[in-house]
Amino acid sequence: MRLQDWMEKTNTDIEATAKMFGVSIYAVKKWLRGDRIPRDAMKAKIRKITKGAINGNDWIEEGR
């Protein structure tokens, strides 16, 4: 599941997502646009927080 889809499904906005993942809102915006992808450690943290809904392969399609 893409980050945008997860945010919509869980009704989580950018600010809440950033706080939940421990990053800035700018980082989340870059992920959503596909400008950047999280580092492996952050991907693992996101996978854990989202209970596996977002996994490492989901970042390949982000921003398209």
C-alpha positions, 0 to 999 in steps of 0.5 A: 500500500502506498503512503498516500493510500494508507493516510487516506484509509486511516484518515491521517494528515501530513502533520500526524503522519510526520509526528507518528514517524518522527520526521518533519512534514517536509520529509513526508511531503517529499515521500508523497511526491516521490522526490525521496524515499525513506532510508531502510531503517525508516522503512522498517519503522514505518512498516512496524507502525503501519502493521505491515500495511506499507512495506519496502516495495511500496516505495517504488511506485510512490509519487507516480 
